[in-house]
Amino acid sequence: FNVGSTLRVTSGGAETAGRVAVVTTLGTAAGSLCAMLYSEWRTGFVMLAPMATGMLGALVSLCAPAAVISETEAVVVGMVGSLTANLCSELLEWLRIDDPCGAIPVHMSSALWGILSVGLFAEAEPCMGLLQEKGLFKGGGASLLLVQ
């Protein structure tokens, strides 16, 4: 779904679409692996529910920054998005808040992390007109992070 959001394959759009596909795939794979290891660490078993939550959390967290981060940063964003979703799921269980399909952990906590990751990792992308500023970790200051 991230690749389809590039909307065009001219004027640099094909290159951006390709990068978005790679970033999304790498980040999701890293998030899934992270969720698997987290599940093993927490329960002693590899559980399917935390893996699914982590995979979806990684996908959601990569929606905002996919076109403006590198492959290495995608791995970090996906892993943190995965952990965020699983930790939020455990918090909701501890608070006895019913969310049987895990919509809040996946779509709220991971999305918030994804939005913040733009302000941290973004690289300016002038050819597509996507972003004119750099993120905090790229030397762009805190302005983009504050906007997020």
SEPA-334779 format. One record per atom (N, C-alpha, C, O, CB): residue number from 1; atom name; x, y, z. Coordinates in pm, whole numbers. Glycine has a CB too. Example, Ala and Ser with C-alpha at 12.3 -4.5 7.8 and 13.67 -1.06 7.14 Angstrom:
BEGIN
   torba   kolke       xx       yy       zz
       1       N     1319     -569      780
       1      CA     1230     -450      780
       1       C     1320     -330      780
       1       O     1424     -332      846
       1      CB     1131     -447      905
       2       N     1285     -225      708
       2      CA     1367     -106      714
       2       C     1290        3      787
       2       O     1341      114      804
       2      CB     1408      -60      572
//
This chain:
BEGIN
   torba   kolke       xx       yy       zz
       1       N       81     -120        0
       1      CA        0        0        0
       1       C       85      126        0
       1       O       40      230      -48
       1      CB      -92        0      119
       2       N      205      119       52
       2      CA      291      238       52
       2       C      336      274      -89
       2       O      345      392     -122
       2      CB      413      214      141
       3       N      365      175     -171
       3      CA      414      202     -307
       3       C      304      270     -389
       3       O      334      361     -466
       3      CB      459       71     -375
       4       N      181      228     -373
       4      CA       71      289     -446
       4       C       49      433     -408
       4       O      -13      508     -484
       4      CB      -54      212     -423
       5       N       98      474     -294
       5      CA       79      611     -248
       5       C      175      709     -314
       5       O      163      830     -293
       5      CB       96      618     -100
       6       N      270      661     -394
       6      CA      361      754     -463
       6       C      289      826     -575
       6       O      334      933     -617
       6      CB      482      679     -517
       7       N      180      772     -626
       7      CA       87      833     -721
       7       C      139      854     -863
       7       O       58      881     -952
       7      CB       46      962     -668
       8       N      266      845     -888
       8      CA      314      864    -1024
       8       C      447      793    -1043
       8       O      520      767     -948
       8      CB      327     1013    -1057
       9       N      476      763    -1169
       9      CA      603      697    -1199
       9       C      685      782    -1296
       9       O      774      730    -1364
       9      CB      578      558    -1258
      10       N      656      910    -1304
      10      CA      735     1002    -1384
      10       C      800     1104    -1293
      10       O      763     1115    -1176
      10      CB      648     1071    -1493
      11       N      893     1178    -1343
      11      CA      961     1284    -1267
      11       C     1020     1232    -1136
      11       O     1008     1297    -1033
      11      CB      865     1398    -1237
      12       N     1083     1118    -1140
      12      CA     1145     1061    -1020
      12       C     1054      972     -939
      12       O     1096      916     -838
      12      CB     1194     1170     -934
      13       N      929      957     -981
      13      CA      833      876     -906
      13       C      865      728     -906
      13       O      841      660     -806
      13      CB      697      897     -961
      14       N      920      676    -1017
      14      CA      953      534    -1022
      14       C     1065      500     -924
      14       O     1061      397     -857
      14      CB      995      494    -1165
      15       N     1163      588     -915
      15      CA     1273      567     -819
      15       C     1220      572     -676
      15       O     1257      490     -592
      15      CB     1384      675     -839
      16       N     1133      667     -650
      16      CA     1074      678     -516
      16       C      988      556     -485
      16       O      995      503     -374
      16      CB      989      805     -505
      17       N      909      510     -581
      17      CA      825      392     -560
      17       C      911      269     -529
      17       O      876      189     -442
      17      CB      738      365     -683
      18       N     1021      254     -600
      18      CA     1111      142     -575
      18       C     1172      148     -436
      18       O     1180       48     -365
      18      CB     1220      138     -679
      19       N     1216      269     -398
      19      CA     1274      284     -265
      19       C     1171      259     -156
      19       O     1201      196      -55
      19      CB     1334      424     -248
      20       N     1048      306     -177
      20      CA      940      284      -80
      20       C      913      134      -65
      20       O      890       86       46
      20      CB      811      358     -123
      21       N      914       60     -176
      21      CA      891      -85     -170
      21       C     1000     -154      -88
      21       O      970     -240       -4
      21      CB      886     -145     -312
      22       N     1125     -117     -111
      22      CA     1236     -179      -38
      22       C     1231     -141      110
      22       O     1247     -227      197
      22      CB     1370     -136      -98
      23       N     1208      -14      138
      23      CA     1201       34      276
      23       C     1088      -36      352
      23       O     1107      -79      466
      23      CB     1181      187      280
      24       N      972      -46      290
      24      CA      858     -111      355
      24       C      885     -259      381
      24       O      852     -310      488
      24      CB      732      -94      269
      25       N      944     -326      284
      25      CA      972     -469      301
      25       C     1076     -493      409
      25       O     1057     -580      494
      25      CB     1020     -529      169
      26       N     1184     -418      407
      26      CA     1289     -436      508
      26       C     1240     -403      648
      26       O     1266     -478      743
      26      CB     1411     -350      475
      27       N     1169     -293      662
      27      CA     1118     -253      793
      27       C     1018     -352      849
      27       O     1018     -380      969
      27      CB     1055     -117      784
      28       N      932     -404      763
      28      CA      833     -502      809
      28       C      899     -633      847
      28       O      861     -694      947
      28      CB      729     -527      700
      29       N      997     -676      770
      29      CA     1069     -799      804
      29       C     1141     -784      938
      29       O     1139     -875     1021
      29      CB     1169     -836      693
      30       N     1205     -669      958
      30      CA     1275     -645     1084
      30       C     1177     -638     1201
      30       O     1204     -691     1309
      30      CB     1356     -515     1077
      31       N     1063     -574     1179
      31      CA      960     -568     1283
      31       C      906     -704     1318
      31       O      881     -733     1435
      31      CB      848     -478     1240
      32       N      885     -788     1218
      32      CA      836     -924     1242
      32       C      937    -1005     1321
      32       O      901    -1076     1415
      32      CB      804     -994     1110
      33       N     1064     -996     1283
      33      CA     1169    -1067     1356
      33       C     1179    -1016     1499
      33       O     1195    -1095     1592
      33      CB     1304    -1052     1285
      34       N     1171     -886     1516
      34      CA     1176     -827     1650
      34       C     1059     -876     1735
      34       O     1078     -907     1852
      34      CB     1174     -673     1640
      35       N      939     -883     1677
      35      CA      822     -931     1750
      35       C      839    -1078     1788
      35       O      798    -1119     1897
      35      CB      695     -913     1667
      36       N      898    -1156     1700
      36      CA      922    -1297     1729
      36       C     1018    -1311     1847
      36       O      994    -1391     1938
      36      CB      978    -1369     1605
      37       N     1126    -1235     1845
      37      CA     1223    -1242     1955
      37       C     1163    -1188     2085
      37       O     1190    -1242     2193
      37      CB     1349    -1162     1918
      38       N     1082    -1084     2075
      38      CA     1016    -1029     2194
      38       C      921    -1132     2254
      38       O      917    -1149     2376
      38      CB      940     -899     2158
      39       N      845    -1198     2170
      39      CA      751    -1301     2217
      39       C      826    -1415     2285
      39       O      784    -1463     2391
      39      CB      667    -1355     2100
      40       N      935    -1457     2225
      40      CA     1017    -1564     2283
      40       C     1073    -1521     2419
      40       O     1075    -1600     2514
      40      CB     1133    -1603     2187
      41       N     1117    -1397     2428
      41      CA     1174    -1344     2552
      41       C     1067    -1334     2662
      41       O     1093    -1368     2777
      41      CB     1238    -1207     2528
      42       N      947    -1286     2626
      42      CA      841    -1264     2725
      42       C      775    -1393     2772
      42       O      745    -1408     2891
      42      CB      735    -1173     2668
      43       N      752    -1486     2680
      43      CA      673    -1604     2714
      43       C      750    -1735     2710
      43       O      705    -1836     2765
      43      CB      558    -1614     2620
      44       N      865    -1735     2646
      44      CA      938    -1859     2628
      44       C      897    -1933     2502
      44       O      953    -2038     2470
      44      CB      920    -1948     2747
      45       N      800    -1878     2431
      45      CA      750    -1938     2308
      45       C      738    -1831     2200
      45       O      727    -1712     2231
      45      CB      614    -2008     2332
      46       N      741    -1873     2077
      46      CA      712    -1781     1968
      46       C      561    -1786     1947
      46       O      507    -1886     1899
      46      CB      791    -1819     1836
      47       N      494    -1678     1983
      47      CA      349    -1672     1976
      47       C      305    -1598     1849
      47       O      369    -1502     1807
      47      CB      291    -1602     2103
      48       N      196    -1644     1790
      48      CA      148    -1586     1666
      48       C       89    -1446     1685
      48       O      114    -1357     1603
      48      CB       44    -1677     1605
      49       N       14    -1425     1791
      49      CA      -53    -1294     1811
      49       C       48    -1179     1824
      49       O       31    -1077     1757
      49      CB     -141    -1299     1936
      50       N      152    -1192     1907
      50      CA      250    -1082     1912
      50       C      324    -1063     1779
      50       O      361     -951     1745
      50      CB      351    -1108     2021
      51       N      345    -1171     1705
      51      CA      411    -1157     1576
      51       C      324    -1081     1478
      51       O      372     -995     1404
      51      CB      448    -1295     1518
      52       N      193    -1114     1476
      52      CA      101    -1044     1386
      52       C       89     -897     1427
      52       O       90     -808     1341
      52      CB      -38    -1111     1387
      53       N       78     -872     1556
      53      CA       70     -734     1605
      53       C      197     -658     1569
      53       O      190     -543     1525
      53      CB       48     -731     1757
      54       N      311     -721     1588
      54      CA      438     -656     1556
      54       C      455     -630     1407
      54       O      503     -524     1368
      54      CB      552     -741     1604
      55       N      415     -725     1324
      55      CA      425     -707     1180
      55       C      336     -591     1135
      55       O      380     -505     1058
      55      CB      386     -836     1106
      56       N      213     -588     1182
      56      CA      122     -480     1146
      56       C      169     -346     1202
      56       O      158     -242     1137
      56      CB      -20     -511     1195
      57       N      222     -348     1324
      57      CA      277     -226     1383
      57       C      393     -171     1301
      57       O      405      -50     1283
      57      CB      322     -252     1525
      58       N      477     -261     1253
      58      CA      589     -218     1168
      58       C      537     -157     1039
      58       O      587      -53      995
      58      CB      683     -335     1138
      59       N      439     -221      976
      59      CA      382     -167      852
      59       C      322      -29      873
      59       O      345       62      793
      59      CB      276     -262      798
      60       N      245      -14      979
      60      CA      182      115     1006
      60       C      287      222     1035
      60       O      274      335      989
      60      CB       83      103     1123
      61       N      389      187     1111
      61      CA      490      286     1146
      61       C      571      331     1026
      61       O      633      438     1028
      61      CB      583      231     1252
      62       N      573      251      920
      62      CA      648      286      800
      62       C      568      367      699
      62       O      623      413      600
      62      CB      698      162      735
      63       N      440      385      722
      63      CA      358      458      625
      63       C      404      604      611
      63       O      419      652      499
      63      CB      211      455      667
      64       N      425      672      719
      64      CA      462      814      710
      64       C      603      836      654
      64       O      619      920      566
      64      CB      452      879      847
      65       N      704      764      701
      65      CA      839      798      658
      65       C      891      720      536
      65       O     1006      742      496
      65      CB      932      777      770
      66       N      814      632      478
      66      CA      866      539      377
      66       C      942      605      264
      66       O     1043      550      219
      66      CB      754      460      320
      67       N      899      719      218
      67      CA      963      782      102
      67       C     1084      867      138
      67       O     1157      912       50
      67      CB      864      867       30
      68       N     1107      891      268
      68      CA     1212      986      305
      68       C     1315      930      403
      68       O     1392     1006      462
      68      CB     1149     1109      364
      69       N     1317      797      422
      69      CA     1418      737      510
      69       C     1498      633      432
      69       O     1455      586      326
      69      CB     1351      672      634
      70       N     1614      598      486
      70      CA     1700      498      422
      70       C     1658      358      464
      70       O     1572      340      550
      70      CB     1848      523      458
      71       N     1720      260      403
      71      CA     1689      120      435
      71       C     1727       86      579
      71       O     1652       16      647
      71      CB     1764       27      338
      72       N     1841      135      624
      72      CA     1884      109      762
      72       C     1788      171      862
      72       O     1752      110      962
      72      CB     2026      162      786
      73       N     1746      292      834
      73      CA     1651      359      922
      73       C     1516      289      920
      73       O     1446      288     1021
      73      CB     1633      505      881
      74       N     1479      229      808
      74      CA     1354      154      799
      74       C     1355       35      894
      74       O     1253        2      954
      74      CB     1330      107      655
      75       N     1471      -28      906
      75      CA     1483     -141      999
      75       C     1457      -92     1142
      75       O     1385     -157     1218
      75      CB     1624     -207      988
      76       N     1516       20     1179
      76      CA     1496       76     1312
      76       C     1350      116     1334
      76       O     1292       82     1437
      76      CB     1587      198     1333
      77       N     1292      187     1237
      77      CA     1153      231     1250
      77       C     1060      110     1260
      77       O      968      111     1342
      77      CB     1113      320     1129
      78       N     1083        8     1180
      78      CA      999     -112     1185
      78       C     1011     -186     1317
      78       O      911     -231     1372
      78      CB     1036     -205     1073
      79       N     1132     -197     1368
      79      CA     1151     -267     1496
      79       C     1086     -191     1611
      79       O     1020     -251     1695
      79      CB     1300     -287     1524
      80       N     1105      -60     1615
      80      CA     1044       19     1721
      80       C      892       19     1708
      80       O      821       12     1808
      80      CB     1098      164     1719
      81       N      841       27     1586
      81      CA      697       19     1564
      81       C      639     -112     1611
      81       O      530     -116     1667
      81      CB      665       39     1419
      82       N      712     -219     1589
      82      CA      671     -352     1633
      82       C      666     -360     1786
      82       O      568     -407     1844
      82      CB      766     -459     1578
      83       N      772     -314     1848
      83      CA      776     -315     1995
      83       C      670     -224     2055
      83       O      607     -258     2155
      83      CB      914     -273     2045
      84       N      650     -108     1994
      84      CA      549      -15     2042
      84       C      411      -79     2040
      84       O      336      -68     2137
      84      CB      549      113     1956
      85       N      378     -147     1931
      85      CA      248     -213     1921
      85       C      232     -322     2027
      85       O      127     -331     2090
      85      CB      229     -272     1782
      86       N      334     -403     2046
      86      CA      325     -511     2145
      86       C      321     -459     2288
      86       O      247     -511     2371
      86      CB      442     -606     2128
      87       N      400     -357     2316
      87      CA      397     -299     2451
      87       C      264     -231     2480
      87       O      212     -240     2591
      87      CB      512     -200     2469
      88       N      209     -163     2382
      88      CA       79      -99     2399
      88       C      -31     -205     2418
      88       O     -124     -185     2496
      88      CB       46       -9     2279
      89       N      -20     -315     2348
      89      CA     -116     -424     2364
      89       C     -111     -480     2506
      89       O     -216     -506     2566
      89      CB      -87     -536     2262
      90       N        8     -498     2558
      90      CA       22     -546     2696
      90       C      -30     -443     2796
      90       O      -91     -479     2897
      90      CB      168     -580     2726
      91       N       -6     -316     2769
      91      CA      -57     -211     2857
      91       C     -209     -211     2861
      91       O     -269     -198     2968
      91      CB       -5      -73     2811
      92       N     -272     -226     2747
      92      CA     -418     -230     2743
      92       C     -472     -350     2820
      92       O     -574     -340     2888
      92      CB     -468     -233     2599
      93       N     -405     -464     2807
      93      CA     -446     -583     2884
      93       C     -431     -557     3033
      93       O     -519     -594     3112
      93      CB     -364     -707     2843
      94       N     -322     -495     3073
      94      CA     -298     -467     3214
      94       C     -401     -369     3269
      94       O     -445     -381     3383
      94      CB     -157     -410     3234
      95       N     -441     -271     3185
      95      CA     -543     -174     3224
      95       C     -685     -231     3212
      95       O     -783     -164     3247
      95      CB     -530      -48     3139
      96       N     -696     -353     3163
      96      CA     -824     -421     3141
      96       C     -913     -345     3043
      96       O    -1034     -334     3062
      96      CB     -897     -440     3274
      97       N     -850     -293     2939
      97      CA     -923     -228     2831
      97       C     -935     -329     2718
      97       O     -834     -380     2668
      97      CB     -853      -96     2783
      98       N    -1057     -356     2677
      98      CA    -1082     -459     2577
      98       C    -1056     -405     2436
      98       O    -1120     -309     2393
      98      CB    -1225     -511     2588
      99       N     -965     -465     2367
      99      CA     -936     -434     2227
      99       C     -905     -566     2157
      99       O     -788     -595     2131
      99      CB     -817     -330     2212
     100       N    -1008     -646     2127
     100      CA     -984     -782     2080
     100       C     -909     -793     1948
     100       O     -842     -893     1924
     100      CB    -1114     -850     2065
     101       N     -917     -694     1862
     101      CA     -846     -705     1735
     101       C     -715     -626     1733
     101       O     -646     -625     1631
     101      CB     -935     -659     1622
     102       N     -681     -560     1842
     102      CA     -553     -490     1851
     102       C     -546     -364     1767
     102       O     -437     -327     1722
     102      CB     -445     -580     1811
     103       N     -657     -298     1746
     103      CA     -657     -179     1662
     103       C     -583      -62     1726
     103       O     -513       12     1657
     103      CB     -800     -138     1631
     104       N     -598      -45     1856
     104      CA     -533       69     1924
     104       C     -381       52     1924
     104       O     -311      146     1888
     104      CB     -585       82     2069
     105       N     -328      -63     1963
     105      CA     -182      -75     1962
     105       C     -123      -57     1822
     105       O      -19        8     1806
     105      CB     -141     -209     2016
     106       N     -187     -114     1723
     106      CA     -132     -108     1588
     106       C     -152       29     1526
     106       O      -57       88     1474
     106      CB     -197     -214     1500
     107       N     -274       81     1531
     107      CA     -304      202     1456
     107       C     -282      331     1533
     107       O     -278      438     1473
     107      CB     -444      197     1410
     108       N     -268      324     1664
     108      CA     -242      447     1739
     108       C      -94      456     1777
     108       O      -25      550     1737
     108      CB     -331      453     1865
     109       N      -48      360     1854
     109      CA       89      373     1905
     109       C      193      364     1794
     109       O      288      441     1792
     109      CB      117      266     2008
     110       N      175      271     1703
     110      CA      273      258     1594
     110       C      265      376     1498
     110       O      368      420     1446
     110      CB      251      128     1518
     111       N      146      425     1474
     111      CA      131      542     1386
     111       C      196      665     1448
     111       O      260      743     1378
     111      CB      -18      569     1357
     112       N      179      683     1578
     112      CA      244      796     1644
     112       C      395      787     1631
     112       O      461      888     1605
     112      CB      204      802     1793
     113       N      450      668     1649
     113      CA      593      650     1633
     113       C      634      679     1489
     113       O      735      746     1466
     113      CB      635      507     1673
     114       N      558      631     1393
     114      CA      590      656     1253
     114       C      591      804     1219
     114       O      678      851     1146
     114      CB      491      585     1164
     115       N      495      878     1272
     115      CA      489     1022     1248
     115       C      611     1091     1309
     115       O      673     1177     1246
     115      CB      360     1083     1306
     116       N      645     1052     1431
     116      CA      763     1112     1495
     116       C      892     1074     1422
     116       O      987     1152     1419
     116      CB      772     1068     1641
     117       N      896      954     1365
     117      CA     1018      911     1295
     117       C     1048      997     1173
     117       O     1164     1009     1134
     117      CB     1005      766     1254
     118       N      946     1057     1113
     118      CA      971     1150     1003
     118       C     1055     1266     1053
     118       O     1152     1306      988
     118      CB      838     1202      942
     119       N     1019     1321     1167
     119      CA     1093     1433     1224
     119       C     1233     1397     1269
     119       O     1317     1485     1285
     119      CB     1017     1490     1338
     120       N     1258     1269     1290
     120      CA     1391     1225     1335
     120       C     1482     1185     1219
     120       O     1598     1224     1215
     120      CB     1377     1109     1430
     121       N     1428     1108     1123
     121      CA     1513     1044     1022
     121       C     1500     1100      880
     121       O     1575     1058      792
     121      CB     1483      900     1018
     122       N     1408     1191      855
     122      CA     1377     1232      718
     122       C     1495     1296      647
     122       O     1573     1372      704
     122      CB     1261     1328      718
     123       N     1505     1261      521
     123      CA     1602     1321      430
     123       C     1521     1408      334
     123       O     1417     1364      285
     123      CB     1688     1213      354
     124       N     1568     1528      306
     124      CA     1497     1616      213
     124       C     1483     1547       78
     124       O     1577     1482       31
     124      CB     1570     1752      198
     125       N     1369     1560       16
     125      CA     1339     1494     -111
     125       C     1285     1598     -210
     125       O     1165     1601     -237
     125      CB     1236     1378      -92
     126       N     1374     1682     -264
     126      CA     1326     1792     -349
     126       C     1275     1749     -486
     126       O     1190     1817     -542
     126      CB     1436     1892     -367
     127       N     1324     1638     -542
     127      CA     1286     1602     -679
     127       C     1138     1567     -690
     127       O     1077     1592     -793
     127      CB     1369     1485     -727
     128       N     1080     1510     -586
     128      CA      938     1478     -588
     128       C      855     1584     -516
     128       O      732     1580     -520
     128      CB      913     1341     -525
     129       N      921     1678     -452
     129      CA      849     1780     -377
     129       C      787     1725     -250
     129       O      691     1782     -198
     129      CB      743     1841     -463
     130       N      841     1614     -200
     130      CA      783     1551      -83
     130       C      818     1625       45
     130       O      731     1648      130
     130      CB      829     1408      -73
     131       N      942     1662       58
     131      CA      988     1718      184
     131       C     1104     1812      157
     131       O     1198     1776       86
     131      CB     1028     1607      284
     132       N     1100     1929      213
     132      CA     1205     2027      190
     132       C     1304     2035      306
     132       O     1410     2095      292
     132      CB     1145     2163      166
     133       N     1271     1975      420
     133      CA     1357     1983      538
     133       C     1413     1846      573
     133       O     1360     1743      532
     133      CB     1281     2041      658
     134       N     1521     1847      649
     134      CA     1579     1723      700
     134       C     1532     1701      843
     134       O     1493     1794      913
     134      CB     1734     1728      694
     135       N     1538     1574      884
     135      CA     1502     1540     1021
     135       C     1612     1575     1120
     135       O     1722     1614     1080
     135      CB     1470     1393     1029
     136       N     1582     1561     1247
     136      CA     1673     1598     1354
     136       C     1806     1523     1345
     136       O     1912     1584     1362
     136      CB     1609     1571     1488
     137       N     1802     1393     1317
     137      CA     1925     1314     1311
     137       C     2002     1334     1182
     137       O     2114     1284     1168
     137      CB     1892     1167     1327
     138       N     1945     1407     1086
     138      CA     2014     1436      959
     138       C     2067     1578      954
     138       O     2111     1625      849
     138      CB     1920     1413      843
     139       N     2064     1646     1070
     139      CA     2118     1781     1078
     139       C     2018     1891     1044
     139       O     2058     2005     1021
     139      CB     2233     1792      988
     140       N     1892     1858     1041
     140      CA     1791     1956     1004
     140       C     1732     2032     1121
     140       O     1645     2116     1102
     140      CB     1684     1890      931
     141       N     1778     2004     1241
     141      CA     1722     2071     1357
     141       C     1589     2008     1400
     141       O     1546     1906     1347
     141      CB     1702     2219     1327
     142       N     1527     2072     1496
     142      CA     1407     2016     1556
     142       C     1279     2067     1492
     142       O     1170     2026     1534
     142      CB     1405     2047     1703
     143       N     1287     2153     1393
     143      CA     1165     2213     1338
     143       C     1071     2109     1277
     143       O      951     2115     1300
     143      CB     1201     2317     1234
     144       N     1124     2015     1201
     144      CA     1040     1912     1140
     144       C      980     1821     1246
     144       O      865     1779     1235
     144      CB     1122     1830     1038
     145       N     1057     1791     1348
     145      CA     1007     1708     1458
     145       C      894     1779     1532
     145       O      794     1717     1567
     145      CB     1120     1672     1556
     146       N      908     1908     1554
     146      CA      804     1985     1622
     146       C      677     1994     1540
     146       O      567     1995     1596
     146      CB      854     2123     1654
     147       N      690     2000     1410
     147      CA      574     2003     1322
     147       C      497     1871     1333
     147       O      374     1868     1330
     147      CB      616     2029     1176
     148       N      570     1765     1344
     148      CA      506     1633     1352
     148       C      425     1622     1479
     148       O      363     1519     1505
     148      CB      610     1519     1345
//
